[in-house]
Amino acid sequence: MGTRKLIYTTNAIESVNSAYKKLNRQRSAFPNPTSLLKSLYLSTMQVTKKWTQAIRNWGSVYSEFCIMYEGRMPE
């Protein structure tokens, strides 16, 4: 159960996509490609600041991952 909950509740890709959509709604035209890349970079940095929360039950989830993906998880 812990593994499934971890996957469904920590959807980082959706978080980044949401930040990009918000940026696009606020400003849909950029003067040059560099300004677009800078805006995307700054938006990404803002989103990743929120990713510092510890994962609940990480020990048991890690154990399940080690069993499911034998040899792929770091020791």
N, CA, C, O and CB atoms as a CASP TS submission, in Angstrom:
PFRMAT TS
TARGET T0000
AUTHOR 0000-0000-0000
METHOD Language model
MODEL 1
PARENT N/A
ATOM      1  N   MET     1       0.820  -1.198   0.000  1.00  0.00           N
ATOM      2  CA  MET     1       0.000   0.000   0.000  1.00  0.00           C
ATOM      3  C   MET     1       0.857   1.252   0.000  1.00  0.00           C
ATOM      4  O   MET     1       0.522   2.220  -0.683  1.00  0.00           O
ATOM      5  CB  MET     1      -0.929   0.003   1.197  1.00  0.00           C
ATOM      6  N   GLY     2       1.939   1.262   0.736  1.00  0.00           N
ATOM      7  CA  GLY     2       2.791   2.439   0.836  1.00  0.00           C
ATOM      8  C   GLY     2       3.377   2.857  -0.500  1.00  0.00           C
ATOM      9  O   GLY     2       3.474   4.048  -0.794  1.00  0.00           O
ATOM     10  N   THR     3       3.770   1.875  -1.316  1.00  0.00           N
ATOM     11  CA  THR     3       4.357   2.176  -2.610  1.00  0.00           C
ATOM     12  C   THR     3       3.345   2.841  -3.525  1.00  0.00           C
ATOM     13  O   THR     3       3.656   3.838  -4.176  1.00  0.00           O
ATOM     14  CB  THR     3       4.897   0.913  -3.256  1.00  0.00           C
ATOM     15  N   ARG     4       2.160   2.307  -3.578  1.00  0.00           N
ATOM     16  CA  ARG     4       1.116   2.872  -4.438  1.00  0.00           C
ATOM     17  C   ARG     4       0.781   4.302  -4.023  1.00  0.00           C
ATOM     18  O   ARG     4       0.634   5.185  -4.868  1.00  0.00           O
ATOM     19  CB  ARG     4      -0.150   2.000  -4.390  1.00  0.00           C
ATOM     20  N   LYS     5       0.663   4.519  -2.720  1.00  0.00           N
ATOM     21  CA  LYS     5       0.352   5.861  -2.223  1.00  0.00           C
ATOM     22  C   LYS     5       1.476   6.827  -2.566  1.00  0.00           C
ATOM     23  O   LYS     5       1.212   7.969  -2.943  1.00  0.00           O
ATOM     24  CB  LYS     5       0.114   5.838  -0.701  1.00  0.00           C
ATOM     25  N   LEU     6       2.717   6.392  -2.441  1.00  0.00           N
ATOM     26  CA  LEU     6       3.858   7.238  -2.771  1.00  0.00           C
ATOM     27  C   LEU     6       3.808   7.669  -4.225  1.00  0.00           C
ATOM     28  O   LEU     6       4.019   8.843  -4.530  1.00  0.00           O
ATOM     29  CB  LEU     6       5.167   6.511  -2.484  1.00  0.00           C
ATOM     30  N   ILE     7       3.535   6.749  -5.111  1.00  0.00           N
ATOM     31  CA  ILE     7       3.515   7.060  -6.541  1.00  0.00           C
ATOM     32  C   ILE     7       2.376   8.019  -6.871  1.00  0.00           C
ATOM     33  O   ILE     7       2.563   8.945  -7.660  1.00  0.00           O
ATOM     34  CB  ILE     7       3.381   5.773  -7.370  1.00  0.00           C
ATOM     35  N   TYR     8       1.220   7.817  -6.290  1.00  0.00           N
ATOM     36  CA  TYR     8       0.072   8.655  -6.620  1.00  0.00           C
ATOM     37  C   TYR     8       0.112  10.018  -5.959  1.00  0.00           C
ATOM     38  O   TYR     8      -0.451  10.969  -6.501  1.00  0.00           O
ATOM     39  CB  TYR     8      -1.188   7.960  -6.234  1.00  0.00           C
ATOM     40  N   THR     9       0.755  10.151  -4.812  1.00  0.00           N
ATOM     41  CA  THR     9       0.721  11.424  -4.103  1.00  0.00           C
ATOM     42  C   THR     9       1.922  12.306  -4.370  1.00  0.00           C
ATOM     43  O   THR     9       1.881  13.490  -4.038  1.00  0.00           O
ATOM     44  CB  THR     9       0.615  11.180  -2.647  1.00  0.00           C
ATOM     45  N   THR    10       2.970  11.797  -4.944  1.00  0.00           N
ATOM     46  CA  THR    10       4.152  12.609  -5.224  1.00  0.00           C
ATOM     47  C   THR    10       4.351  12.717  -6.723  1.00  0.00           C
ATOM     48  O   THR    10       5.357  12.252  -7.259  1.00  0.00           O
ATOM     49  CB  THR    10       5.406  12.013  -4.553  1.00  0.00           C
ATOM     50  N   ASN    11       3.404  13.321  -7.386  1.00  0.00           N
ATOM     51  CA  ASN    11       3.455  13.428  -8.828  1.00  0.00           C
ATOM     52  C   ASN    11       4.159  14.720  -9.230  1.00  0.00           C
ATOM     53  O   ASN    11       3.514  15.735  -9.494  1.00  0.00           O
ATOM     54  CB  ASN    11       2.043  13.369  -9.423  1.00  0.00           C
ATOM     55  N   ALA    12       5.477  14.668  -9.273  1.00  0.00           N
ATOM     56  CA  ALA    12       6.287  15.844  -9.548  1.00  0.00           C
ATOM     57  C   ALA    12       6.086  16.375 -10.963  1.00  0.00           C
ATOM     58  O   ALA    12       6.135  17.586 -11.181  1.00  0.00           O
ATOM     59  CB  ALA    12       7.740  15.524  -9.328  1.00  0.00           C
ATOM     60  N   ILE    13       5.864  15.497 -11.910  1.00  0.00           N
ATOM     61  CA  ILE    13       5.672  15.933 -13.292  1.00  0.00           C
ATOM     62  C   ILE    13       4.437  16.817 -13.413  1.00  0.00           C
ATOM     63  O   ILE    13       4.469  17.841 -14.096  1.00  0.00           O
ATOM     64  CB  ILE    13       5.549  14.721 -14.226  1.00  0.00           C
ATOM     65  N   GLU    14       3.360  16.431 -12.758  1.00  0.00           N
ATOM     66  CA  GLU    14       2.144  17.245 -12.798  1.00  0.00           C
ATOM     67  C   GLU    14       2.373  18.599 -12.143  1.00  0.00           C
ATOM     68  O   GLU    14       1.809  19.601 -12.582  1.00  0.00           O
ATOM     69  CB  GLU    14       0.988  16.517 -12.106  1.00  0.00           C
ATOM     70  N   SER    15       3.179  18.638 -11.120  1.00  0.00           N
ATOM     71  CA  SER    15       3.494  19.893 -10.447  1.00  0.00           C
ATOM     72  C   SER    15       4.242  20.836 -11.388  1.00  0.00           C
ATOM     73  O   SER    15       3.935  22.026 -11.459  1.00  0.00           O
ATOM     74  CB  SER    15       4.327  19.629  -9.182  1.00  0.00           C
ATOM     75  N   VAL    16       5.212  20.300 -12.100  1.00  0.00           N
ATOM     76  CA  VAL    16       5.974  21.127 -13.051  1.00  0.00           C
ATOM     77  C   VAL    16       5.075  21.581 -14.193  1.00  0.00           C
ATOM     78  O   VAL    16       5.121  22.746 -14.587  1.00  0.00           O
ATOM     79  CB  VAL    16       7.191  20.346 -13.608  1.00  0.00           C
ATOM     80  N   ASN    17       4.260  20.682 -14.728  1.00  0.00           N
ATOM     81  CA  ASN    17       3.347  21.063 -15.812  1.00  0.00           C
ATOM     82  C   ASN    17       2.390  22.158 -15.370  1.00  0.00           C
ATOM     83  O   ASN    17       2.104  23.077 -16.137  1.00  0.00           O
ATOM     84  CB  ASN    17       2.555  19.848 -16.296  1.00  0.00           C
ATOM     85  N   SER    18       1.903  22.072 -14.164  1.00  0.00           N
ATOM     86  CA  SER    18       0.996  23.095 -13.644  1.00  0.00           C
ATOM     87  C   SER    18       1.691  24.451 -13.565  1.00  0.00           C
ATOM     88  O   SER    18       1.094  25.475 -13.898  1.00  0.00           O
ATOM     89  CB  SER    18       0.470  22.691 -12.261  1.00  0.00           C
ATOM     90  N   ALA    19       2.935  24.461 -13.131  1.00  0.00           N
ATOM     91  CA  ALA    19       3.690  25.721 -13.050  1.00  0.00           C
ATOM     92  C   ALA    19       3.905  26.311 -14.436  1.00  0.00           C
ATOM     93  O   ALA    19       3.823  27.527 -14.609  1.00  0.00           O
ATOM     94  CB  ALA    19       5.049  25.498 -12.356  1.00  0.00           C
ATOM     95  N   TYR    20       4.181  25.463 -15.429  1.00  0.00           N
ATOM     96  CA  TYR    20       4.382  25.954 -16.793  1.00  0.00           C
ATOM     97  C   TYR    20       3.085  26.499 -17.385  1.00  0.00           C
ATOM     98  O   TYR    20       3.097  27.505 -18.094  1.00  0.00           O
ATOM     99  CB  TYR    20       4.933  24.837 -17.682  1.00  0.00           C
ATOM    100  N   LYS    21       1.968  25.836 -17.093  1.00  0.00           N
ATOM    101  CA  LYS    21       0.677  26.336 -17.572  1.00  0.00           C
ATOM    102  C   LYS    21       0.359  27.688 -16.957  1.00  0.00           C
ATOM    103  O   LYS    21      -0.138  28.586 -17.636  1.00  0.00           O
ATOM    104  CB  LYS    21      -0.441  25.337 -17.251  1.00  0.00           C
ATOM    105  N   LYS    22       0.646  27.830 -15.672  1.00  0.00           N
ATOM    106  CA  LYS    22       0.402  29.099 -14.996  1.00  0.00           C
ATOM    107  C   LYS    22       1.259  30.197 -15.613  1.00  0.00           C
ATOM    108  O   LYS    22       0.779  31.310 -15.829  1.00  0.00           O
ATOM    109  CB  LYS    22       0.689  28.975 -13.490  1.00  0.00           C
ATOM    110  N   LEU    23       2.508  29.897 -15.894  1.00  0.00           N
ATOM    111  CA  LEU    23       3.403  30.858 -16.540  1.00  0.00           C
ATOM    112  C   LEU    23       2.866  31.254 -17.908  1.00  0.00           C
ATOM    113  O   LEU    23       2.909  32.426 -18.282  1.00  0.00           O
ATOM    114  CB  LEU    23       4.819  30.272 -16.674  1.00  0.00           C
ATOM    115  N   ASN    24       2.362  30.281 -18.649  1.00  0.00           N
ATOM    116  CA  ASN    24       1.839  30.529 -19.987  1.00  0.00           C
ATOM    117  C   ASN    24       0.575  31.400 -19.939  1.00  0.00           C
ATOM    118  O   ASN    24       0.376  32.249 -20.808  1.00  0.00           O
ATOM    119  CB  ASN    24       1.538  29.198 -20.691  1.00  0.00           C
ATOM    120  N   ARG    25      -0.277  31.193 -18.926  1.00  0.00           N
ATOM    121  CA  ARG    25      -1.479  32.015 -18.779  1.00  0.00           C
ATOM    122  C   ARG    25      -1.121  33.455 -18.442  1.00  0.00           C
ATOM    123  O   ARG    25      -1.757  34.392 -18.925  1.00  0.00           O
ATOM    124  CB  ARG    25      -2.394  31.437 -17.697  1.00  0.00           C
ATOM    125  N   GLN    26      -0.097  33.625 -17.610  1.00  0.00           N
ATOM    126  CA  GLN    26       0.287  34.966 -17.192  1.00  0.00           C
ATOM    127  C   GLN    26       0.952  35.748 -18.325  1.00  0.00           C
ATOM    128  O   GLN    26       0.753  36.955 -18.460  1.00  0.00           O
ATOM    129  CB  GLN    26       1.222  34.888 -15.998  1.00  0.00           C
ATOM    130  N   ARG    27       1.726  35.058 -19.117  1.00  0.00           N
ATOM    131  CA  ARG    27       2.475  35.737 -20.182  1.00  0.00           C
ATOM    132  C   ARG    27       2.592  34.772 -21.354  1.00  0.00           C
ATOM    133  O   ARG    27       3.341  33.797 -21.293  1.00  0.00           O
ATOM    134  CB  ARG    27       3.900  36.206 -19.686  1.00  0.00           C
ATOM    135  N   SER    28       1.851  35.047 -22.415  1.00  0.00           N
ATOM    136  CA  SER    28       1.829  34.110 -23.540  1.00  0.00           C
ATOM    137  C   SER    28       2.787  34.499 -24.663  1.00  0.00           C
ATOM    138  O   SER    28       2.994  33.710 -25.585  1.00  0.00           O
ATOM    139  CB  SER    28       0.430  34.011 -24.090  1.00  0.00           C
ATOM    140  N   ALA    29       3.379  35.695 -24.610  1.00  0.00           N
ATOM    141  CA  ALA    29       4.325  36.111 -25.647  1.00  0.00           C
ATOM    142  C   ALA    29       5.646  36.512 -24.996  1.00  0.00           C
ATOM    143  O   ALA    29       5.663  37.252 -24.012  1.00  0.00           O
ATOM    144  CB  ALA    29       3.748  37.287 -26.488  1.00  0.00           C
ATOM    145  N   PHE    30       6.734  36.026 -25.546  1.00  0.00           N
ATOM    146  CA  PHE    30       8.061  36.346 -25.038  1.00  0.00           C
ATOM    147  C   PHE    30       8.853  37.033 -26.146  1.00  0.00           C
ATOM    148  O   PHE    30       8.725  36.650 -27.309  1.00  0.00           O
ATOM    149  CB  PHE    30       8.797  35.066 -24.534  1.00  0.00           C
ATOM    150  N   PRO    31       9.669  38.040 -25.818  1.00  0.00           N
ATOM    151  CA  PRO    31      10.386  38.787 -26.855  1.00  0.00           C
ATOM    152  C   PRO    31      11.428  37.960 -27.610  1.00  0.00           C
ATOM    153  O   PRO    31      11.684  38.212 -28.787  1.00  0.00           O
ATOM    154  CB  PRO    31      11.058  39.973 -26.237  1.00  0.00           C
ATOM    155  N   ASN    32      12.027  36.976 -26.939  1.00  0.00           N
ATOM    156  CA  ASN    32      13.025  36.125 -27.608  1.00  0.00           C
ATOM    157  C   ASN    32      13.103  34.779 -26.898  1.00  0.00           C
ATOM    158  O   ASN    32      12.598  34.632 -25.785  1.00  0.00           O
ATOM    159  CB  ASN    32      14.427  36.813 -27.628  1.00  0.00           C
ATOM    160  N   PRO    33      13.724  33.811 -27.530  1.00  0.00           N
ATOM    161  CA  PRO    33      13.806  32.474 -26.926  1.00  0.00           C
ATOM    162  C   PRO    33      14.552  32.447 -25.582  1.00  0.00           C
ATOM    163  O   PRO    33      14.243  31.629 -24.716  1.00  0.00           O
ATOM    164  CB  PRO    33      14.487  31.530 -27.890  1.00  0.00           C
ATOM    165  N   THR    34      15.516  33.328 -25.417  1.00  0.00           N
ATOM    166  CA  THR    34      16.270  33.364 -24.162  1.00  0.00           C
ATOM    167  C   THR    34      15.371  33.758 -22.996  1.00  0.00           C
ATOM    168  O   THR    34      15.487  33.200 -21.905  1.00  0.00           O
ATOM    169  CB  THR    34      17.447  34.342 -24.272  1.00  0.00           C
ATOM    170  N   SER    35      14.483  34.710 -23.219  1.00  0.00           N
ATOM    171  CA  SER    35      13.584  35.124 -22.138  1.00  0.00           C
ATOM    172  C   SER    35      12.612  34.001 -21.776  1.00  0.00           C
ATOM    173  O   SER    35      12.257  33.844 -20.608  1.00  0.00           O
ATOM    174  CB  SER    35      12.804  36.390 -22.543  1.00  0.00           C
ATOM    175  N   LEU    36      12.185  33.228 -22.758  1.00  0.00           N
ATOM    176  CA  LEU    36      11.326  32.070 -22.480  1.00  0.00           C
ATOM    177  C   LEU    36      12.069  31.043 -21.631  1.00  0.00           C
ATOM    178  O   LEU    36      11.534  30.553 -20.636  1.00  0.00           O
ATOM    179  CB  LEU    36      10.843  31.421 -23.798  1.00  0.00           C
ATOM    180  N   LEU    37      13.295  30.719 -22.019  1.00  0.00           N
ATOM    181  CA  LEU    37      14.082  29.746 -21.254  1.00  0.00           C
ATOM    182  C   LEU    37      14.346  30.238 -19.837  1.00  0.00           C
ATOM    183  O   LEU    37      14.300  29.456 -18.888  1.00  0.00           O
ATOM    184  CB  LEU    37      15.409  29.459 -21.962  1.00  0.00           C
ATOM    185  N   LYS    38      14.622  31.525 -19.690  1.00  0.00           N
ATOM    186  CA  LYS    38      14.858  32.077 -18.358  1.00  0.00           C
ATOM    187  C   LYS    38      13.597  31.974 -17.506  1.00  0.00           C
ATOM    188  O   LYS    38      13.674  31.631 -16.326  1.00  0.00           O
ATOM    189  CB  LYS    38      15.321  33.541 -18.455  1.00  0.00           C
ATOM    190  N   SER    39      12.448  32.267 -18.087  1.00  0.00           N
ATOM    191  CA  SER    39      11.187  32.178 -17.354  1.00  0.00           C
ATOM    192  C   SER    39      10.887  30.742 -16.939  1.00  0.00           C
ATOM    193  O   SER    39      10.445  30.495 -15.817  1.00  0.00           O
ATOM    194  CB  SER    39      10.041  32.727 -18.202  1.00  0.00           C
ATOM    195  N   LEU    40      11.127  29.797 -17.844  1.00  0.00           N
ATOM    196  CA  LEU    40      10.915  28.384 -17.514  1.00  0.00           C
ATOM    197  C   LEU    40      11.863  27.924 -16.406  1.00  0.00           C
ATOM    198  O   LEU    40      11.468  27.184 -15.506  1.00  0.00           O
ATOM    199  CB  LEU    40      11.105  27.511 -18.762  1.00  0.00           C
ATOM    200  N   TYR    41      13.097  28.366 -16.484  1.00  0.00           N
ATOM    201  CA  TYR    41      14.082  28.012 -15.459  1.00  0.00           C
ATOM    202  C   TYR    41      13.656  28.539 -14.096  1.00  0.00           C
ATOM    203  O   TYR    41      13.678  27.804 -13.109  1.00  0.00           O
ATOM    204  CB  TYR    41      15.466  28.563 -15.828  1.00  0.00           C
ATOM    205  N   LEU    42      13.269  29.816 -14.038  1.00  0.00           N
ATOM    206  CA  LEU    42      12.866  30.412 -12.761  1.00  0.00           C
ATOM    207  C   LEU    42      11.604  29.744 -12.214  1.00  0.00           C
ATOM    208  O   LEU    42      11.478  29.546 -11.005  1.00  0.00           O
ATOM    209  CB  LEU    42      12.631  31.923 -12.926  1.00  0.00           C
ATOM    210  N   SER    43      10.685  29.403 -13.090  1.00  0.00           N
ATOM    211  CA  SER    43       9.469  28.707 -12.677  1.00  0.00           C
ATOM    212  C   SER    43       9.802  27.330 -12.102  1.00  0.00           C
ATOM    213  O   SER    43       9.240  26.919 -11.087  1.00  0.00           O
ATOM    214  CB  SER    43       8.500  28.570 -13.863  1.00  0.00           C
ATOM    215  N   THR    44      10.707  26.634 -12.751  1.00  0.00           N
ATOM    216  CA  THR    44      11.134  25.313 -12.276  1.00  0.00           C
ATOM    217  C   THR    44      11.806  25.417 -10.910  1.00  0.00           C
ATOM    218  O   THR    44      11.578  24.571 -10.046  1.00  0.00           O
ATOM    219  CB  THR    44      12.094  24.661 -13.289  1.00  0.00           C
ATOM    220  N   MET    45      12.623  26.433 -10.707  1.00  0.00           N
ATOM    221  CA  MET    45      13.287  26.621  -9.421  1.00  0.00           C
ATOM    222  C   MET    45      12.263  26.900  -8.315  1.00  0.00           C
ATOM    223  O   MET    45      12.427  26.422  -7.192  1.00  0.00           O
ATOM    224  CB  MET    45      14.305  27.773  -9.508  1.00  0.00           C
ATOM    225  N   GLN    46      11.220  27.661  -8.615  1.00  0.00           N
ATOM    226  CA  GLN    46      10.178  27.927  -7.628  1.00  0.00           C
ATOM    227  C   GLN    46       9.443  26.649  -7.235  1.00  0.00           C
ATOM    228  O   GLN    46       9.157  26.428  -6.058  1.00  0.00           O
ATOM    229  CB  GLN    46       9.186  28.954  -8.171  1.00  0.00           C
ATOM    230  N   VAL    47       9.139  25.808  -8.224  1.00  0.00           N
ATOM    231  CA  VAL    47       8.409  24.568  -7.951  1.00  0.00           C
ATOM    232  C   VAL    47       9.256  23.604  -7.124  1.00  0.00           C
ATOM    233  O   VAL    47       8.747  22.970  -6.200  1.00  0.00           O
ATOM    234  CB  VAL    47       7.981  23.897  -9.265  1.00  0.00           C
ATOM    235  N   THR    48      10.530  23.491  -7.444  1.00  0.00           N
ATOM    236  CA  THR    48      11.380  22.512  -6.755  1.00  0.00           C
ATOM    237  C   THR    48      11.681  22.916  -5.319  1.00  0.00           C
ATOM    238  O   THR    48      12.110  22.069  -4.535  1.00  0.00           O
ATOM    239  CB  THR    48      12.681  22.329  -7.512  1.00  0.00           C
ATOM    240  N   LYS    49      11.477  24.167  -4.944  1.00  0.00           N
ATOM    241  CA  LYS    49      11.661  24.572  -3.545  1.00  0.00           C
ATOM    242  C   LYS    49      10.670  23.862  -2.635  1.00  0.00           C
ATOM    243  O   LYS    49      10.946  23.672  -1.451  1.00  0.00           O
ATOM    244  CB  LYS    49      11.507  26.092  -3.401  1.00  0.00           C
ATOM    245  N   LYS    50       9.520  23.469  -3.171  1.00  0.00           N
ATOM    246  CA  LYS    50       8.473  22.829  -2.388  1.00  0.00           C
ATOM    247  C   LYS    50       8.722  21.333  -2.199  1.00  0.00           C
ATOM    248  O   LYS    50       7.983  20.683  -1.459  1.00  0.00           O
ATOM    249  CB  LYS    50       7.131  23.045  -3.050  1.00  0.00           C
ATOM    250  N   TRP    51       9.727  20.781  -2.839  1.00  0.00           N
ATOM    251  CA  TRP    51       9.956  19.348  -2.812  1.00  0.00           C
ATOM    252  C   TRP    51      10.888  18.912  -1.689  1.00  0.00           C
ATOM    253  O   TRP    51      11.632  17.946  -1.861  1.00  0.00           O
ATOM    254  CB  TRP    51      10.513  18.904  -4.124  1.00  0.00           C
ATOM    255  N   THR    52      10.872  19.576  -0.574  1.00  0.00           N
ATOM    256  CA  THR    52      11.786  19.249   0.520  1.00  0.00           C
ATOM    257  C   THR    52      11.138  18.384   1.591  1.00  0.00           C
ATOM    258  O   THR    52      11.815  17.948   2.523  1.00  0.00           O
ATOM    259  CB  THR    52      12.308  20.514   1.146  1.00  0.00           C
ATOM    260  N   GLN    53       9.864  18.133   1.478  1.00  0.00           N
ATOM    261  CA  GLN    53       9.158  17.350   2.488  1.00  0.00           C
ATOM    262  C   GLN    53       9.616  15.887   2.453  1.00  0.00           C
ATOM    263  O   GLN    53       9.770  15.292   1.386  1.00  0.00           O
ATOM    264  CB  GLN    53       7.633  17.442   2.269  1.00  0.00           C
ATOM    265  N   ALA    54       9.823  15.342   3.620  1.00  0.00           N
ATOM    266  CA  ALA    54      10.245  13.943   3.724  1.00  0.00           C
ATOM    267  C   ALA    54       9.091  13.020   3.309  1.00  0.00           C
ATOM    268  O   ALA    54       7.920  13.359   3.478  1.00  0.00           O
ATOM    269  CB  ALA    54      10.714  13.616   5.175  1.00  0.00           C
ATOM    270  N   ILE    55       9.436  11.876   2.777  1.00  0.00           N
ATOM    271  CA  ILE    55       8.447  10.896   2.337  1.00  0.00           C
ATOM    272  C   ILE    55       8.090   9.998   3.508  1.00  0.00           C
ATOM    273  O   ILE    55       8.963   9.400   4.138  1.00  0.00           O
ATOM    274  CB  ILE    55       8.977  10.058   1.141  1.00  0.00           C
ATOM    275  N   ARG    56       6.787   9.909   3.795  1.00  0.00           N
ATOM    276  CA  ARG    56       6.326   9.068   4.900  1.00  0.00           C
ATOM    277  C   ARG    56       6.575   7.597   4.606  1.00  0.00           C
ATOM    278  O   ARG    56       6.424   7.145   3.470  1.00  0.00           O
ATOM    279  CB  ARG    56       4.838   9.305   5.169  1.00  0.00           C
ATOM    280  N   ASN    57       6.952   6.863   5.628  1.00  0.00           N
ATOM    281  CA  ASN    57       7.185   5.412   5.531  1.00  0.00           C
ATOM    282  C   ASN    57       8.213   5.057   4.451  1.00  0.00           C
ATOM    283  O   ASN    57       8.085   4.025   3.792  1.00  0.00           O
ATOM    284  CB  ASN    57       5.868   4.692   5.240  1.00  0.00           C
ATOM    285  N   TRP    58       9.224   5.900   4.270  1.00  0.00           N
ATOM    286  CA  TRP    58      10.192   5.679   3.203  1.00  0.00           C
ATOM    287  C   TRP    58      10.914   4.343   3.385  1.00  0.00           C
ATOM    288  O   TRP    58      11.230   3.688   2.391  1.00  0.00           O
ATOM    289  CB  TRP    58      11.205   6.828   3.160  1.00  0.00           C
ATOM    290  N   GLY    59      11.179   3.926   4.602  1.00  0.00           N
ATOM    291  CA  GLY    59      11.881   2.653   4.828  1.00  0.00           C
ATOM    292  C   GLY    59      11.133   1.470   4.261  1.00  0.00           C
ATOM    293  O   GLY    59      11.730   0.621   3.598  1.00  0.00           O
ATOM    294  N   SER    60       9.836   1.395   4.509  1.00  0.00           N
ATOM    295  CA  SER    60       9.054   0.272   3.995  1.00  0.00           C
ATOM    296  C   SER    60       8.869   0.379   2.481  1.00  0.00           C
ATOM    297  O   SER    60       8.890  -0.629   1.775  1.00  0.00           O
ATOM    298  CB  SER    60       7.688   0.209   4.691  1.00  0.00           C
ATOM    299  N   VAL    61       8.689   1.594   1.991  1.00  0.00           N
ATOM    300  CA  VAL    61       8.537   1.782   0.539  1.00  0.00           C
ATOM    301  C   VAL    61       9.841   1.396  -0.169  1.00  0.00           C
ATOM    302  O   VAL    61       9.815   0.742  -1.212  1.00  0.00           O
ATOM    303  CB  VAL    61       8.151   3.265   0.206  1.00  0.00           C
ATOM    304  N   TYR    62      10.964   1.799   0.395  1.00  0.00           N
ATOM    305  CA  TYR    62      12.254   1.463  -0.189  1.00  0.00           C
ATOM    306  C   TYR    62      12.466  -0.053  -0.213  1.00  0.00           C
ATOM    307  O   TYR    62      12.988  -0.600  -1.184  1.00  0.00           O
ATOM    308  CB  TYR    62      13.383   2.145   0.591  1.00  0.00           C
ATOM    309  N   SER    63      12.059  -0.713   0.851  1.00  0.00           N
ATOM    310  CA  SER    63      12.171  -2.176   0.900  1.00  0.00           C
ATOM    311  C   SER    63      11.334  -2.837  -0.194  1.00  0.00           C
ATOM    312  O   SER    63      11.778  -3.788  -0.838  1.00  0.00           O
ATOM    313  CB  SER    63      11.736  -2.698   2.276  1.00  0.00           C
ATOM    314  N   GLU    64      10.120  -2.325  -0.396  1.00  0.00           N
ATOM    315  CA  GLU    64       9.270  -2.865  -1.465  1.00  0.00           C
ATOM    316  C   GLU    64       9.904  -2.644  -2.838  1.00  0.00           C
ATOM    317  O   GLU    64       9.877  -3.532  -3.690  1.00  0.00           O
ATOM    318  CB  GLU    64       7.876  -2.216  -1.419  1.00  0.00           C
ATOM    319  N   PHE    65      10.471  -1.460  -3.046  1.00  0.00           N
ATOM    320  CA  PHE    65      11.141  -1.180  -4.318  1.00  0.00           C
ATOM    321  C   PHE    65      12.333  -2.108  -4.521  1.00  0.00           C
ATOM    322  O   PHE    65      12.571  -2.580  -5.633  1.00  0.00           O
ATOM    323  CB  PHE    65      11.600   0.286  -4.374  1.00  0.00           C
ATOM    324  N   CYS    66      13.083  -2.373  -3.450  1.00  0.00           N
ATOM    325  CA  CYS    66      14.238  -3.276  -3.555  1.00  0.00           C
ATOM    326  C   CYS    66      13.808  -4.685  -3.957  1.00  0.00           C
ATOM    327  O   CYS    66      14.512  -5.356  -4.711  1.00  0.00           O
ATOM    328  CB  CYS    66      15.002  -3.323  -2.222  1.00  0.00           C
ATOM    329  N   ILE    67      12.670  -5.134  -3.465  1.00  0.00           N
ATOM    330  CA  ILE    67      12.163  -6.455  -3.831  1.00  0.00           C
ATOM    331  C   ILE    67      11.651  -6.453  -5.268  1.00  0.00           C
ATOM    332  O   ILE    67      11.946  -7.364  -6.041  1.00  0.00           O
ATOM    333  CB  ILE    67      11.047  -6.892  -2.867  1.00  0.00           C
ATOM    334  N   MET    68      10.875  -5.417  -5.621  1.00  0.00           N
ATOM    335  CA  MET    68      10.288  -5.359  -6.971  1.00  0.00           C
ATOM    336  C   MET    68      11.347  -5.118  -8.045  1.00  0.00           C
ATOM    337  O   MET    68      11.258  -5.668  -9.143  1.00  0.00           O
ATOM    338  CB  MET    68       9.229  -4.255  -7.039  1.00  0.00           C
ATOM    339  N   TYR    69      12.340  -4.301  -7.731  1.00  0.00           N
ATOM    340  CA  TYR    69      13.359  -3.923  -8.724  1.00  0.00           C
ATOM    341  C   TYR    69      14.745  -4.351  -8.238  1.00  0.00           C
ATOM    342  O   TYR    69      15.642  -3.529  -8.050  1.00  0.00           O
ATOM    343  CB  TYR    69      13.328  -2.387  -8.993  1.00  0.00           C
ATOM    344  N   GLU    70      14.884  -5.632  -8.046  1.00  0.00           N
ATOM    345  CA  GLU    70      16.129  -6.199  -7.507  1.00  0.00           C
ATOM    346  C   GLU    70      17.321  -5.798  -8.363  1.00  0.00           C
ATOM    347  O   GLU    70      17.307  -5.952  -9.584  1.00  0.00           O
ATOM    348  CB  GLU    70      16.036  -7.733  -7.423  1.00  0.00           C
ATOM    349  N   GLY    71      18.348  -5.282  -7.705  1.00  0.00           N
ATOM    350  CA  GLY    71      19.578  -4.900  -8.397  1.00  0.00           C
ATOM    351  C   GLY    71      19.550  -3.505  -8.985  1.00  0.00           C
ATOM    352  O   GLY    71      20.576  -3.039  -9.481  1.00  0.00           O
ATOM    353  N   ARG    72      18.421  -2.822  -8.952  1.00  0.00           N
ATOM    354  CA  ARG    72      18.337  -1.475  -9.550  1.00  0.00           C
ATOM    355  C   ARG    72      18.402  -0.361  -8.513  1.00  0.00           C
ATOM    356  O   ARG    72      18.736   0.774  -8.851  1.00  0.00           O
ATOM    357  CB  ARG    72      17.051  -1.340 -10.345  1.00  0.00           C
ATOM    358  N   MET    73      18.091  -0.664  -7.270  1.00  0.00           N
ATOM    359  CA  MET    73      18.055   0.351  -6.223  1.00  0.00           C
ATOM    360  C   MET    73      19.431   0.477  -5.583  1.00  0.00           C
ATOM    361  O   MET    73      20.093  -0.530  -5.332  1.00  0.00           O
ATOM    362  CB  MET    73      16.990   0.007  -5.158  1.00  0.00           C
ATOM    363  N   PRO    74      19.875   1.732  -5.312  1.00  0.00           N
ATOM    364  CA  PRO    74      21.178   1.903  -4.650  1.00  0.00           C
ATOM    365  C   PRO    74      21.128   1.401  -3.226  1.00  0.00           C
ATOM    366  O   PRO    74      20.078   1.447  -2.585  1.00  0.00           O
ATOM    367  CB  PRO    74      21.610   3.372  -4.667  1.00  0.00           C
ATOM    368  N   GLU    75      22.228   0.932  -2.736  1.00  0.00           N
ATOM    369  CA  GLU    75      22.315   0.412  -1.354  1.00  0.00           C
ATOM    370  C   GLU    75      22.419   1.531  -0.372  1.00  0.00           C
ATOM    371  O   GLU    75      22.501   1.289   0.832  1.00  0.00           O
ATOM    372  CB  GLU    75      23.505  -0.522  -1.188  1.00  0.00           C
TER
END
